[in-house]
Amino acid sequence: MAADDPAPGTPARLGASESVARQMVDLVLARLSTGADLRVLGITGPPGTGKSTVAGMVADLLEARGVPVAGLAPMDGFHLSNAVLEDRGLTDRKGAPETFDVWGYRGLLHRLHHEGRTVLAPGYRRDLHEPVAASYAVEAQGVVITEGNYLGLDAPGWREARASIDVLIHVETSGTELLRRLIARQEAFGRDHVDAAHWVRTVDSANITLVTQGRDRADVVLRPRPTEPGAH
């Protein structure tokens, strides 16, 4: 399961994700129709908004409309390893901005804009709970889709990464729904309900606040359309 995938058995969530994905595709097609460049499309929003699910849908929908997609380059590939987190005393903060190699992420986005060749991007394995190098081959031509919590964060490294994102879209979901999803996610990872709720309260909630503060740095803010299943 990717970092932002829905828990099994959540058709309403998938309906909301499809609504957002289709709106993103409409925006991309409108931009391309004007002749504007779009190399890197960024998808951001708080944990629990379904960003990786949306990213995959957008890739499929764009290709179905004849738009070349170079590949995926998720921010989660730049998680620090568990060994580094332990050395730095950050194990209990995993998922916070300081637990990512932000300059490595910024460097990847810069390369995708300027190198003109296939670039290998890291991914994150939820079964291993570790980043894995060279997980994605991102081609020299086409739209690159990157997603993650902190793409709009106004902080060193994150600002520089944002500068390499041509269009940044912030996805909104109601706070109550986010908390429900995040607790369910932690339970799916093996925590009991009390531990899951504690993690969400002490780690995820702070991260949600940070991400929300960067909302205005996005080019567009989207939410599921009210007529779609699962919309809020």
C-alpha positions in Angstrom: 0.0 0.0 0.0 1.4 3.4 -1.0 1.7 6.2 1.5 -1.6 7.7 0.7 -3.6 4.8 -0.6 -7.1 4.1 0.8 -7.7 1.3 3.2 -9.3 -1.8 1.6 -13.1 -1.6 1.2 -13.5 2.1 0.8 -15.5 2.6 -2.5 -16.7 6.1 -1.4 -13.1 7.2 -1.0 -12.3 5.9 -4.5 -15.3 7.9 -5.8 -13.9 11.1 -4.2 -10.4 10.4 -5.6 -11.8 9.9 -9.1 -13.7 13.2 -8.9 -10.5 15.0 -7.9 -8.5 13.2 -10.6 -10.9 14.1 -13.4 -10.8 17.8 -12.3 -7.0 17.7 -12.4 -7.0 16.2 -15.9 -9.4 18.9 -17.1 -6.9 21.5 -15.7 -3.9 19.9 -17.4 -5.7 19.6 -20.7 -6.8 23.3 -20.5 -3.2 24.4 -19.8 -1.7 22.3 -22.6 -4.3 23.6 -25.0 -2.8 27.1 -24.6 0.6 25.9 -25.5 2.0 26.3 -22.0 4.7 24.0 -20.8 3.9 21.4 -18.1 6.7 19.1 -17.1 6.1 18.6 -13.4 2.5 18.4 -12.0 2.4 18.4 -8.2 -0.3 17.0 -6.0 -0.4 18.0 -2.3 -2.7 18.0 0.7 -2.8 16.6 4.2 -2.0 13.0 5.0 -5.1 10.9 4.3 -6.4 12.8 1.2 -5.6 10.0 -1.2 -2.8 11.7 -3.1 -1.1 8.6 -4.4 -4.4 7.1 -5.5 -5.2 10.4 -7.3 -1.8 10.5 -8.9 -2.2 7.0 -10.4 -5.7 7.9 -11.7 -4.4 11.1 -13.3 -1.6 9.2 -15.1 -4.1 6.7 -16.5 -6.6 9.4 -17.5 -4.0 11.6 -19.2 -2.7 8.7 -21.2 -6.2 7.8 -22.2 -6.6 11.3 -23.6 -3.3 11.0 -25.5 -1.1 13.1 -23.2 2.3 11.4 -22.7 3.1 10.7 -19.0 6.8 10.5 -18.2 6.1 8.7 -14.9 5.7 9.2 -11.1 8.2 10.7 -8.7 6.6 10.7 -5.2 8.0 12.7 -2.4 7.7 9.6 -0.1 10.7 8.1 -1.9 12.8 10.6 0.1 11.8 9.3 3.5 15.0 9.0 5.7 15.8 5.3 6.4 14.8 3.9 9.7 18.4 3.6 10.7 19.0 7.3 10.0 15.8 8.2 11.9 17.0 6.2 14.9 20.5 7.9 14.8 18.9 11.3 14.7 16.3 10.5 17.4 13.4 11.1 14.9 11.8 7.6 14.9 8.7 9.0 16.7 8.5 11.8 14.2 8.5 9.7 11.1 6.4 11.5 8.4 7.2 15.0 9.7 9.1 17.4 7.3 12.4 16.9 9.0 12.3 13.1 8.3 12.7 13.6 4.6 15.7 14.3 2.4 14.2 17.5 1.0 17.3 18.5 -0.8 17.5 15.1 -2.5 13.9 15.6 -3.6 14.6 19.1 -4.9 17.5 17.8 -6.8 15.4 15.1 -8.5 12.8 17.6 -9.6 15.5 19.9 -11.0 17.0 17.0 -12.9 13.6 16.1 -14.4 13.4 19.6 -15.8 16.9 19.9 -17.1 18.7 16.6 -17.9 16.6 15.5 -21.0 17.0 11.8 -20.3 15.4 9.0 -18.3 15.8 9.6 -14.5 15.4 6.9 -11.9 13.4 8.0 -8.8 13.1 6.4 -5.4 9.9 5.0 -4.0 8.6 4.0 -0.5 7.7 0.4 0.3 5.0 0.2 3.0 5.7 -3.5 3.5 9.3 -2.7 4.3 8.6 0.7 5.9 11.7 1.9 4.0 12.6 4.0 0.9 13.9 2.0 -2.0 16.2 3.5 -4.6 15.5 3.5 -8.4 11.8 2.4 -8.0 10.5 4.5 -10.9 11.8 5.2 -14.3 10.8 8.7 -15.3 11.1 9.3 -19.1 12.6 12.4 -20.7 9.4 13.5 -22.4 5.9 13.9 -20.9 4.3 15.0 -17.7 5.9 14.0 -14.5 3.5 13.5 -11.6 4.8 14.1 -8.1 2.8 14.0 -4.9 3.4 14.5 -1.2 2.3 16.3 2.0 4.8 19.2 2.0 5.0 20.4 -1.6 3.6 23.8 -0.5 5.6 24.1 2.7 7.2 27.5 3.1 10.5 26.3 4.5 14.1 25.8 3.3 14.4 23.1 0.7 10.7 22.8 0.3 10.5 26.3 -1.3 13.3 25.2 -3.7 11.4 22.0 -4.6 8.2 24.0 -5.2 10.1 26.2 -7.7 10.5 23.1 -9.9 6.8 22.2 -9.9 5.0 23.9 -12.8 1.5 23.4 -11.5 0.8 22.6 -7.8 -2.7 21.4 -6.9 -3.8 21.2 -3.2 -6.5 18.6 -2.4 -8.9 19.3 0.4 -10.8 16.9 2.6 -12.9 17.6 5.7 -11.0 17.3 9.0 -13.3 14.7 10.4 -12.9 12.5 7.4 -9.1 12.9 7.5 -8.9 11.7 11.1 -11.1 8.7 10.4 -9.0 7.7 7.5 -5.7 8.2 9.3 -6.8 6.1 12.3 -7.9 3.4 10.0 -4.6 3.5 8.2 -2.6 3.1 11.4 -4.8 0.2 12.4 -4.1 -1.4 9.0 -0.4 -1.1 9.8 -1.0 -3.2 13.0 -1.6 -0.7 15.7 -4.6 -1.1 18.1 -7.2 1.6 18.1 -5.7 3.4 21.1 -2.2 3.5 19.7 -3.5 4.5 16.3 -5.5 7.4 17.7 -2.5 8.5 19.8 -0.2 8.5 16.7 -2.7 10.5 14.7 -3.2 13.0 17.6 0.5 13.5 18.3 2.1 13.2 14.8 -0.5 13.3 11.9 -2.5 16.2 13.4 0.6 18.4 13.6 1.5 17.5 10.0 -2.0 18.3 8.8 -1.6 21.8 10.3 1.7 22.4 8.5 0.3 21.2 5.2 -2.8 23.4 5.5 -0.6 26.4 6.2 1.0 25.9 2.7 -2.4 25.8 0.9 -2.0 29.3 -0.5 1.3 28.3 -2.2 -0.7 26.0 -4.6 -1.9 27.2 -8.0 -5.3 25.5 -7.5 -7.3 24.1 -4.6 -9.6 21.2 -5.4 -12.1 19.1 -3.5 -14.4 16.3 -4.6 -17.5 17.6 -6.3 -20.6 17.3 -4.0 -22.4 15.2 -6.6 -19.7 12.6 -6.5 -19.9 9.6 -4.1 -17.8 10.2 -1.0 -17.6 14.0 -1.5 -17.3 16.3 1.5 
